[in-house]
Structure formats: C-alpha cells, structure tokens
C-alpha cells in the first residue's frame, strides 16, 4: 500500500476509504454501493509517490490544530506507518494539498 485516505463527515455523513498501491492501482470503498477500482497512469502514480516522499510532507502536522468547519470533512492520510489528520476549515499546508491533488480524481473521495 502506498497511501490510504479515509474521509469522514460532511452533510451526508460519508465514510469513504481510498487505497492506492505503489503500482498505481487503487480501490475505493464507500458506505453505500459496491467498491470500485482503477489504475492511475505511471506519471500520475509517480507524482503521488513524489508528493508523499517530499520532505515538506514529512513536516505536515499529524493532527488538526484549528476548529472544524460545520458539516465539513475529516481526512485521515496513512503513508509509511504515519497518519496525518486534517479537517475542512483549517489551513492546509501546500505539501498536503499536493498529495490531495495527486490522488485519483484529483482530490480525496468526498462523494457519498
């Protein structure tokens, strides 16, 4: 596993889990519906690996420090045995935004 992203909350109370493997294959599980899978292109997978291995990402705080947004999402990102948690309404470090943009679909899975 390269990275696991779990999204909780929002107005619809979603709980989605995206797992991306080093080869770019991924699975998305939602509370509703069947799991889906796919494969990123090699350049896309390489960008995600680079974003996660960026020294700036290693400096992203592990836990949120601000107040959550009402009906916002909480994101839990697990990579290399490290968990980073962030929530909507907080200032996100650019290194974490880079990881989010590199995920399949260009963002964490927030749709119910």
NORHUUR-V280724 format. One record per residue. SS is DSSP state (H for helix, E for strand, - for the rest). NEAR is the number of other ideal C-beta (glycine too) atoms within 8 Angstrom. Layout:
ss=<SS;SS>
near=<NEAR;NEAR>
//
This chain:
ss=<-;-;E;E;E;E;E;E;E;-;-;-;-;E;E;E;E;E;E;E;-;-;-;-;E;E;E;E;E;E;-;-;-;-;-;E;E;E;E;-;-;H;H;H;H;H;H;H;H;H;H;H;H;-;H;H;H;H;-;-;-;-;-;-;-;-;-;-;-;-;-;-;E;E;E;E;E;E;E;-;-;E;E;E;E;E;E;-;-;-;-;-;-;H;H;H;H;H;H;H;H;H;-;H;H;H;-;-;-;-;-;->
near=<7;10;13;12;14;11;16;8;11;11;4;5;6;14;9;14;10;16;9;16;9;7;6;13;10;13;9;12;7;12;6;4;5;3;8;7;8;7;8;12;7;7;6;11;14;8;9;16;10;9;13;12;6;10;5;9;13;6;7;10;7;7;5;10;5;8;5;11;8;4;6;11;12;13;12;11;13;11;9;4;3;7;7;12;11;10;14;9;8;11;4;8;10;7;12;13;9;11;14;11;9;10;15;10;5;5;8;11;12;9;6;7>
//
